Amino acid sequence: MMIQVKNYICGQWVAGEGEEQKIYNAITGDQIGSVSSAGLDYEAVLNYGRTVGGKQLRKMTFQERGRMLKALALFLMEKKNAYYGVSALTGATKVDSWIDIEGGIGNLFANASLRRQFPDLPYYVDGTAAPMSKNGSFIGHHIMVPKQGVAVHINAFNFPIWGMLEKIAVNLMAGVPAVVKPSEYTSFLTEVMVKDIIDSKILPEGALQLVSGHGRGIIDHVTNQDVVTFTGSAFTGRKLKAHPRLLEESVPFNLEADSLNAMVLGQKAAPGTEEFDLFVKEVTKEITIKAGQKCTAVRRILVPENFIEEVQKGVSARLASTTIGDPKVEGVRMGSLISRLQVDRVRENVELLAKSQQIVYGNMDQFDVVGADKDKGAFFSPILFLNDAPFDKQDVHNVEAFGPVSTIMPYKNLDEAIELTKLGKGSLVTTIVTADDKEAREFVVEAACVNGRILVLNKDCAKESTGHGSPMPLLTHGGPGRAGGGEEMGGKRGIMHYLQRTAIQGHPTTITEITQQYQQGAKGIISSIHPFKKHYEELVIGDQLITESRMITPEDIDAFAALSGDNFYAHKRETNFAGTMFDEQVAHGYLIMSISAGLFVDSYEINPVLLNYGIDDLRFTKPVYAGANIHIRFTCKEKISTDVTPNEEDPKTLIQRGVVKWLVEMLDDTDEPLVGIATILTMVKRLDQSN
């Protein structure tokens, strides 16, 4: 039965007009369906995302969005087995599918965990306040709010699930809805997952829409509040980047293009070393995983000239042991390309490269396929080239065959390896395999300008290394030049691509209200109730306690020195202070912090404060001599909602709580300037103990 891949737009599943693209089983070559997005009203699609999905997402806090992503990830993991069967139709092996399916879901988990780095607000407060007046009554700050548009994601054919999930995880965390346009060749797999996502109702309606066909006209109606991302060929990416609408509306455009990535064997990683074996294994893996259809795949293999023969033999032997065929057949290690059209494209570029370099392994016409007909399916032999003069024969630095194709080339010294890397004109990733950390540093520092990511691989990290071809959700993915100049993922940085940073100026009390973070100089809220007697829900930003004073005595300083063992000369009475920074015996900074805790802590009965678990930004700004009177201005600075994962074996973990940050300002008799400042973190019990 033929399938008709549909689009999910404006709250409903609809078929496009006619048949824009036939869909084929990449293994058998049989047509399995068709897809179209012709006739869709893209202006309505984008407006629906902005007004329906965006409005709901922007009301949610970062904590709520993070929990939403986590719930979605858990839901999809339960459904994952269904996706593997469909993925096999794209020519993917089980390992290929694992990268796409579980790698994509893992991206949701990783981004969900980022909620801990954001406030329990719909917007983000960026950095620290900037003092802008002499007396502190006028300050500046930055907030970052969700863009009130949509993220339009135009994705490639090679990762129909990972490509979608790694992008929407970021924009959904930011509070921005998405319209996803996967490649029409593999949109049938994306559609299967999107159906589950929509049916789950975990995402607000309008937060995710799907355009499964060609999507012609999808960016004709974008506005300055939208963001467009593209993953695919550099040629197509440049065309889209120059779209008049993007220029007129100044629409942010993120381009992640295929690139001529390199892997470099270090000069001391000779045959027989563990690093040499790692290099051969990693190169071969990158040629065969996804049949070389990865934007991060290794296209250029840089080897010290005296190791060329051994590397060629090692890689060729591993390629020869790689069984090609139907992924359902046991023992098959490499599947097919996505389509016969892709076979033709890769063949064309291999023939072009063969004009300037020699094929040393593989034959495009003569190779074995297990469990399928290589002339009907989209199969292709691994091809390994040797380029003996890479500075002269430069097609290898300009032409990419997007399949299981790579080229070995020699270098004389590390400077040459760096220059050859740069000839790729910008890459997503380069790997150097070396046990020499100084060599690694020299290479990384010089090659980083043309790379979005550099992996340094050696025997010490190999066991846990994620490998050359695996972009990680908490690191940026992208690269300069040919690679597109964009950044995807990147953890917290990636989320900020979908937020508008705005400078705000005003009185500290006003900025406190806007940021929901207490700013120094703002009016405090003095209450007869000690702040530590309040539950999490009862605390208000700005709740403040001014403590009584305590005199610092010479005996205090002596006792703390004896207790702590800190007998630094400045803390000893008998020191001759001539020529030092101090006039006389000075109190330890940590003594002042400890005495501060004694002043602000309500310690006479059990209260909602469960524990103190850290100090941030502790500074000692003025010497405190014996005889000084110290008091504390103690203020509720910020509240952060937390999840509690109950451990049934430990009932204490069932206590519902939140994190509260307190500003501790340490003052002497003069009140200004401060003698010290810190932020302490406490866990505070909630009134609501329902699970």
C-alpha positions in Angstrom: 0.0 0.0 0.0 1.3 3.4 -1.0 1.6 6.0 1.8 0.7 9.6 1.5 2.9 11.7 3.7 0.9 14.6 5.1 1.6 18.0 6.6 0.5 19.1 10.1 -0.4 22.8 9.9 -2.9 25.1 11.7 -4.0 22.3 14.0 -4.8 19.6 11.4 -3.2 17.0 9.1 -3.6 17.9 5.5 -2.3 16.6 2.2 -0.6 18.9 -0.3 -1.9 19.2 -3.9 -0.7 16.5 -6.3 2.5 14.6 -6.0 5.6 16.7 -5.6 8.0 13.8 -4.8 7.9 10.1 -5.0 9.2 8.2 -2.0 11.3 5.1 -2.4 12.6 2.3 -0.2 16.4 3.0 -0.4 17.2 -0.8 0.0 14.8 -2.3 -2.7 14.3 0.8 -4.9 10.5 0.2 -4.7 8.2 3.2 -4.5 6.5 3.3 -1.2 4.5 6.5 -1.4 4.5 10.2 -2.2 4.5 13.6 -0.6 3.4 17.1 -1.4 3.1 20.5 0.4 1.9 22.3 -2.7 -1.0 24.7 -2.1 -0.3 25.3 1.6 -0.9 28.8 2.9 2.4 29.6 4.5 1.4 33.0 5.7 -1.4 31.3 7.7 1.0 28.6 8.9 3.5 31.1 10.3 0.7 33.3 11.8 -0.8 30.2 13.5 2.6 29.4 15.1 3.0 33.0 16.3 -0.5 33.6 17.7 -1.4 30.1 18.9 1.8 28.2 19.8 4.0 31.2 20.6 1.4 32.9 22.9 1.2 29.7 25.1 4.9 29.0 25.1 5.8 32.6 26.2 3.5 32.2 29.2 5.5 29.2 30.4 8.6 29.7 32.5 11.9 28.1 31.6 11.3 25.5 34.4 8.0 24.6 32.8 9.4 24.4 29.3 12.2 22.2 30.6 9.9 19.8 32.3 7.8 19.7 29.1 10.9 18.7 27.1 11.7 16.0 29.6 8.2 14.6 29.5 8.4 14.5 25.7 11.7 12.8 25.7 10.4 10.1 28.1 7.3 9.7 25.9 9.3 9.2 22.7 11.7 6.7 24.3 8.7 4.5 25.0 7.8 4.7 21.2 11.3 4.4 19.8 11.0 0.8 18.5 8.4 1.9 16.0 10.8 4.4 14.5 13.6 1.9 13.9 11.5 -0.1 11.5 10.7 3.0 9.4 14.2 4.2 9.6 15.5 1.1 7.9 13.6 2.1 4.7 16.0 5.1 4.4 18.9 2.7 4.1 20.1 3.1 7.7 21.6 0.3 9.8 20.6 -0.1 13.4 23.6 1.9 14.5 22.8 4.7 12.0 19.2 4.7 13.3 20.3 4.8 16.9 22.3 7.9 16.2 19.3 9.5 14.5 16.5 8.3 16.9 18.0 8.0 20.3 20.6 10.7 19.6 17.7 13.0 18.8 15.7 12.1 21.9 18.9 12.5 24.0 19.0 16.0 22.8 15.6 16.7 24.3 16.9 15.3 27.7 20.0 17.4 27.5 18.1 20.6 26.8 15.5 19.9 29.4 18.3 19.8 32.0 19.4 23.3 31.1 16.3 24.6 32.9 18.5 24.6 36.0 20.6 27.4 34.5 17.5 29.6 34.0 15.2 31.4 36.3 11.6 30.4 37.1 10.5 33.1 34.7 9.4 33.3 31.0 12.4 35.4 30.3 16.1 35.4 31.2 18.2 38.0 33.1 21.6 38.2 31.4 24.8 39.0 33.3 25.1 41.5 36.2 23.9 45.0 36.7 26.0 47.9 35.3 26.4 50.8 37.8 25.7 54.0 35.8 25.6 56.8 38.5 27.8 58.0 41.4 25.3 57.3 44.2 23.9 54.1 42.7 20.3 55.4 42.1 20.6 54.6 38.3 21.7 51.3 36.9 21.5 49.3 33.7 21.0 45.6 33.1 20.0 43.2 30.3 17.0 40.9 29.9 16.4 38.4 27.2 12.8 37.7 26.1 11.4 35.1 23.6 11.1 36.3 20.1 7.5 36.6 19.2 7.8 34.7 15.9 8.4 31.2 14.8 11.5 29.1 14.1 11.5 27.8 10.5 13.7 24.8 10.3 14.7 23.5 6.9 16.5 20.2 7.4 18.6 17.7 5.5 17.7 14.2 4.4 20.3 12.3 6.4 18.9 12.8 9.9 15.1 13.1 9.7 14.6 12.7 13.5 17.8 14.1 15.0 17.7 17.0 12.7 14.3 18.0 13.9 14.7 17.3 17.6 18.1 19.0 18.0 16.6 22.2 16.6 13.2 22.3 18.2 14.6 21.4 21.7 16.4 24.7 21.7 13.6 27.0 20.4 11.0 25.3 22.6 13.2 25.9 25.6 13.4 29.6 24.6 9.6 29.8 24.3 9.4 30.0 20.5 7.3 27.7 18.3 8.6 25.8 15.3 7.7 25.0 11.7 9.8 22.0 10.6 10.4 21.2 6.9 12.4 18.0 6.7 13.8 16.7 3.4 10.9 15.4 1.3 13.0 12.3 0.7 12.9 11.2 4.3 9.9 13.2 5.6 7.9 10.0 6.0 10.0 9.1 9.1 9.7 12.6 10.5 6.0 12.4 10.0 5.7 9.2 12.1 7.3 10.9 15.1 5.5 14.2 14.7 2.2 12.2 14.7 3.1 10.8 18.1 4.2 14.2 19.4 0.9 15.8 18.4 -1.1 12.9 19.8 0.7 13.1 23.1 -0.5 16.7 23.7 2.6 17.3 25.7 3.4 20.4 23.6 0.9 23.3 23.4 -1.1 23.4 20.2 0.8 25.4 17.6 4.2 24.8 19.1 5.1 22.4 16.4 4.0 22.3 12.7 5.3 20.0 9.9 5.7 20.8 6.2 6.6 17.5 4.6 7.0 18.4 0.9 9.2 20.8 -1.0 8.0 23.8 1.0 8.4 26.3 -1.8 7.5 29.7 -0.4 7.9 28.8 3.2 10.2 31.8 4.0 8.3 34.3 1.8 6.3 35.5 4.8 8.8 35.5 7.6 9.2 38.7 9.7 11.9 40.2 11.9 10.6 38.2 14.9 11.2 34.8 13.1 14.3 32.8 12.9 15.2 30.6 9.9 17.7 27.7 10.0 19.0 25.6 7.2 21.0 22.4 7.1 22.2 21.1 3.8 24.5 22.0 0.9 26.5 25.2 1.0 25.2 26.0 -2.5 21.5 25.9 -1.4 22.3 27.6 1.9 23.8 30.6 0.2 20.8 30.9 -2.1 18.4 30.9 0.8 20.6 33.3 2.8 20.2 35.8 0.0 16.4 35.6 0.0 15.1 39.1 -0.3 12.6 38.6 2.5 15.4 37.7 4.9 17.3 40.8 3.9 14.3 43.2 4.1 13.2 42.0 7.5 16.7 41.4 8.9 15.6 37.8 9.8 18.3 35.8 11.7 19.5 32.9 9.5 21.6 30.0 10.8 23.3 28.0 8.1 24.9 24.6 8.8 26.4 23.3 5.6 28.3 20.2 4.6 32.0 20.7 4.9 35.3 19.1 4.0 36.2 17.9 7.5 39.6 16.6 8.3 41.2 14.0 10.5 44.9 14.4 11.3 47.3 11.7 12.5 49.9 13.2 14.9 53.5 13.0 14.0 54.4 10.7 16.9 51.4 8.4 16.4 53.4 5.8 14.6 52.2 2.4 13.5 52.1 0.2 16.6 50.9 2.9 18.9 47.4 2.9 20.4 46.8 6.3 18.7 47.6 4.9 15.3 45.1 2.1 15.7 42.5 4.6 17.0 43.1 6.8 14.0 42.5 3.9 11.5 39.4 2.8 13.4 37.9 6.3 13.6 38.6 7.1 10.0 36.9 3.9 8.8 33.9 4.5 11.1 33.4 8.0 9.7 33.5 6.7 6.1 30.9 4.0 6.7 28.5 5.3 9.3 25.3 6.5 7.5 27.1 5.4 4.4 29.1 8.6 4.7 26.0 10.8 4.5 26.9 13.0 7.4 27.8 16.7 7.4 30.5 15.8 9.9 32.0 12.9 7.9 35.8 12.8 7.3 36.6 13.8 3.8 40.3 14.5 4.1 42.7 12.2 6.0 46.0 14.0 6.8 48.9 11.7 7.6 52.7 12.2 8.2 54.2 11.3 4.8 56.2 8.4 6.3 53.0 6.7 7.6 51.0 6.9 4.4 51.4 3.3 3.3 50.5 1.9 6.7 47.4 4.1 7.0 46.3 3.1 3.5 46.7 -0.6 4.3 44.9 -0.3 7.7 41.9 1.7 6.4 41.6 -0.5 3.3 41.6 -3.7 5.4 38.8 -2.4 7.7 36.8 -1.2 4.7 37.2 -4.6 3.1 35.7 -6.2 6.2 32.6 -3.9 6.1 29.6 -5.8 4.8 27.3 -3.7 2.7 23.6 -4.6 2.3 20.1 -4.7 3.7 20.3 -3.5 7.4 17.9 -6.3 8.4 20.5 -8.9 7.5 22.7 -9.9 10.4 26.3 -8.8 10.0 25.5 -5.9 7.6 27.6 -2.9 8.7 26.8 -0.3 6.0 23.5 0.4 4.4 22.6 2.4 1.3 22.5 6.0 0.3 19.2 7.7 0.5 18.2 7.4 -3.2 19.3 6.5 -6.7 19.5 10.2 -7.3 22.1 10.5 -4.5 24.0 7.6 -6.0 24.3 9.6 -9.3 25.4 12.7 -7.4 28.1 10.9 -5.5 29.3 9.1 -8.6 29.6 12.4 -10.4 31.8 13.9 -7.7 33.9 10.8 -7.4 34.6 10.9 -11.1 35.5 14.6 -10.8 37.9 13.8 -7.9 39.4 10.9 -9.8 40.8 13.3 -12.4 43.3 14.7 -9.9 43.9 11.8 -7.5 44.0 8.0 -7.4 41.5 5.5 -6.1 43.3 3.1 -3.8 40.3 1.2 -2.5 36.8 0.6 -3.8 35.0 0.3 -7.2 31.8 2.1 -7.9 30.6 -0.7 -10.3 32.0 -3.9 -8.7 31.2 -4.5 -5.1 29.1 -7.0 -3.1 25.8 -6.3 -1.5 24.1 -8.8 1.0 20.3 -9.3 1.0 19.5 -6.8 -1.8 20.1 -5.9 -5.5 22.8 -3.2 -5.7 21.4 -2.1 -9.1 17.9 -1.4 -7.6 18.8 -0.1 -4.2 20.8 3.0 -3.6 24.1 1.2 -2.7 27.5 2.6 -3.1 31.0 1.2 -2.5 33.3 2.9 0.0 35.9 4.8 -2.0 39.3 5.7 -0.6 41.5 8.1 -2.6 45.2 8.9 -2.3 46.3 12.5 -3.1 50.1 12.6 -3.3 50.4 16.4 -3.8 47.5 18.0 -1.8 48.9 21.6 -2.2 48.9 21.2 -6.0 45.9 18.9 -6.6 43.3 20.9 -4.9 40.0 19.4 -6.0 40.0 17.5 -2.7 39.7 20.8 -0.9 36.8 22.0 -3.0 34.7 19.0 -4.1 32.6 16.9 -1.6 31.2 13.5 -2.5 28.4 13.2 0.1 28.8 9.5 0.6 31.4 6.9 1.8 34.3 8.7 0.1 37.5 10.1 1.7 41.0 11.0 0.6 44.4 10.2 2.3 47.1 12.9 1.8 50.6 13.4 3.2 52.0 16.3 5.3 55.7 17.0 6.2 55.3 18.8 9.5 52.5 20.2 11.7 52.5 23.6 9.9 51.7 21.8 6.7 48.9 19.8 8.4 47.4 23.1 9.7 47.6 24.7 6.2 46.0 21.7 4.6 43.2 21.8 7.2 42.6 25.5 6.3 42.4 24.7 2.6 38.9 23.3 3.3 37.8 26.9 3.8 35.9 26.3 7.0 34.8 23.0 8.6 32.3 21.7 11.1 34.9 19.5 12.8 38.5 18.4 12.6 40.0 15.6 14.7 43.7 15.3 15.6 44.8 12.0 17.0 47.9 12.5 19.1 49.4 11.5 22.5 51.5 14.7 22.5 49.6 17.4 24.4 51.9 20.1 23.2 51.3 19.1 19.6 47.6 19.1 20.3 47.8 22.6 21.7 49.7 24.0 18.8 47.3 22.4 16.3 44.2 23.5 18.1 45.2 27.1 18.6 46.2 27.5 14.9 43.4 25.5 13.3 40.5 26.6 15.5 39.8 29.7 13.3 38.6 27.4 10.5 36.7 24.9 12.7 33.5 24.8 14.6 34.7 21.9 16.7 38.0 20.1 17.3 38.3 16.7 18.8 41.7 15.7 20.3 41.7 11.9 20.5 44.2 9.7 22.4 44.2 6.5 24.3 43.3 8.3 27.6 39.9 9.6 26.4 39.1 7.1 23.6 36.9 4.8 25.8 34.5 7.6 26.6 35.0 9.8 23.6 31.8 10.5 21.6 33.8 10.5 18.4 34.6 12.7 15.5 31.2 12.7 13.9 29.0 13.3 17.0 28.0 16.9 17.7 26.9 17.2 21.3 23.8 19.2 22.5 25.7 21.2 25.1 28.3 22.3 22.6 27.9 24.5 19.6 27.5 22.7 16.2 28.5 24.7 13.1 31.5 26.2 11.6 32.9 29.2 9.7 33.3 29.7 6.0 32.1 26.9 3.8 30.5 25.3 6.9 28.0 28.2 6.9 29.1 30.4 9.8 26.3 29.3 12.0 25.8 27.8 15.4 23.3 25.2 16.5 22.7 23.6 19.9 25.4 25.0 22.2 23.6 24.5 25.5 22.6 27.7 27.0 24.1 29.7 24.1 21.9 28.0 21.6 18.7 28.9 23.5 19.8 32.6 23.5 19.7 32.6 19.7 15.9 32.7 20.1 15.8 35.4 22.7 16.0 39.2 22.2 18.6 40.8 24.4 17.3 44.2 25.6 19.2 46.7 27.8 17.0 48.1 30.6 17.8 51.2 32.7 16.3 52.6 35.9 16.4 52.8 39.7 17.6 49.5 41.4 14.1 49.0 42.9 12.5 49.2 39.5 15.1 46.9 37.9 14.6 44.5 40.8 10.9 44.2 40.0 11.6 43.7 36.3 14.3 41.1 36.7 12.9 39.4 39.8 16.5 39.6 41.1 17.4 41.9 43.9 19.7 44.6 42.7 22.1 46.4 45.1 20.7 49.7 46.1 17.1 48.7 45.8 14.7 49.3 48.7 14.5 46.3 51.0 11.3 44.9 52.5 11.8 44.9 56.3 9.5 42.5 58.2 9.1 41.5 61.8 9.4 37.9 60.7 12.9 36.6 60.1 13.3 35.6 56.5 14.4 32.1 57.6 11.0 31.6 59.2 9.3 31.9 55.8 8.5 29.0 53.4 9.6 29.2 49.8 6.2 30.5 48.6 6.1 33.2 51.3 9.4 34.7 50.5 9.4 37.8 48.3 12.4 39.2 46.3 13.7 42.0 48.5 12.8 40.6 51.9 15.5 42.0 54.0 17.1 41.7 57.5 19.5 44.2 59.0 21.3 42.4 61.8 22.8 43.6 65.0 26.5 44.5 65.2 29.3 42.4 66.5 32.7 43.7 67.4 35.7 41.9 66.0 38.3 41.5 68.8 42.0 40.4 68.7 41.0 37.3 70.5 38.5 36.4 67.7 41.4 36.7 65.2 43.8 34.7 67.3 41.2 32.0 67.9 40.3 31.6 64.3 43.9 31.4 63.3 44.4 28.6 65.8 41.3 26.8 64.8 41.8 27.1 61.0 45.6 26.8 60.9 45.6 30.0 58.8 48.6 31.8 60.4 49.3 34.1 57.5 51.5 37.0 58.7 48.7 39.6 58.5 46.6 37.7 61.0 49.4 37.7 63.7 49.6 40.5 66.3 53.4 40.5 66.5 54.0 41.1 62.8 56.0 44.2 61.8 53.5 45.7 59.3 56.0 48.3 57.9 56.0 47.9 54.1 52.9 45.7 53.9 49.4 46.5 52.7 48.1 46.5 56.3 48.3 48.8 59.3 48.0 46.1 62.0 46.6 42.7 62.6 43.7 42.1 60.2 40.8 39.7 60.5 40.6 36.7 58.2 38.0 37.1 55.4 36.6 33.7 56.2 36.3 34.8 59.9 34.1 37.7 58.7 32.0 35.4 56.6 31.6 33.0 59.5 30.6 35.8 61.9 28.2 37.1 59.2 26.5 33.7 59.2 26.2 33.9 63.0 24.5 37.3 62.6 22.0 36.4 59.9 21.1 32.8 60.7 18.0 32.2 62.8 19.4 29.3 64.7 17.2 28.8 67.7 14.5 26.6 66.3 13.7 24.4 63.3 12.6 26.5 60.4 11.8 26.1 56.6 15.5 26.5 55.6 16.6 22.9 55.1 20.3 23.5 54.4 22.9 25.9 53.0 24.7 24.3 50.1 27.0 26.9 48.7 28.5 30.4 48.4 28.8 32.3 45.2 30.7 35.5 44.4 32.4 35.8 47.8 34.6 38.9 47.9 36.5 40.7 50.7 36.7 44.3 49.7 38.1 46.2 52.7 40.4 45.2 55.6 38.7 44.6 58.9 40.9 45.4 62.0 40.3 44.5 65.6 37.8 46.9 67.2 35.6 47.1 64.1 31.8 46.6 64.5 30.3 44.4 61.8 26.7 44.1 60.8 24.9 42.4 57.8 22.3 43.5 55.3 20.7 40.2 54.3 18.3 40.2 51.3 16.3 37.6 49.4 18.0 37.9 46.0 16.4 35.3 43.8 14.1 32.2 43.9 14.6 29.2 41.7 12.0 26.5 41.4 13.4 22.9 41.5 12.2 19.5 40.7 12.3 16.9 43.4 12.9 13.3 42.3 11.7 11.2 45.2 13.8 8.4 46.5 11.4 6.1 48.2 14.3 4.6 50.2 15.1 8.0 51.7 12.0 9.8 52.9 14.0 13.1 53.3 14.1 13.4 49.5 10.3 13.7 49.4 10.5 17.1 50.9 9.3 19.7 48.3 11.6 22.7 48.2 13.1 25.4 46.1 16.4 27.2 45.9 16.7 30.7 47.4 19.7 32.9 46.8 20.5 35.5 49.5 22.7 38.6 49.1 25.0 39.0 52.1 26.4 42.6 52.4 29.0 42.9 55.2 29.3 46.4 56.6 31.3 48.1 59.3 30.5 51.3 61.3 30.9 53.5 58.2 28.3 51.5 56.3 30.1 52.2 53.0 32.0 50.8 51.3 31.2 47.2 52.1 33.8 45.1 53.8 32.6 42.0 52.0 29.8 40.6 49.8 28.6 37.1 48.9 25.6 35.2 47.6 24.6 32.2 49.7 22.4 29.4 48.4 19.8 27.6 50.6 17.2 25.0 50.0 13.9 26.2 51.5 10.9 24.0 52.3 7.7 24.7 50.5 4.3 25.1 52.1 2.8 22.8 49.4 4.1 19.3 50.2 1.9 17.5 47.7 3.8 15.2 45.3 
